[in-house]
């Protein structure tokens, strides 16, 4: 299993940009985990299901 670093959640260009979505319930600083068919928050359990287009 690859280790995840904090730098994986941000990109630097003309400023700092988040590369992952933030949990709408927990707020800034808590990111949603990316799964095959959904995004989920490990802190509160919030889940967004992705659909195929």
QUISUL-V749531 format. One record per run of one state. SS is the DSSP state (H for helix, E for strand, L for the rest). FROM is the first residue (numbers start at 1). LEN is the number of residues. If there is no record, write none. Layout:
ss: {SS;SS}
from: {FROM;FROM}
len: {LEN;LEN}
This chain:
ss: {L;H;E;L;E;L;E;L;E;L;E;L;E;L;E;L}
from: {1;6;10;13;16;19;22;23;31;32;33;35;38;41;47;50}
len: {5;4;3;3;3;3;1;8;1;1;2;3;3;6;3;4}
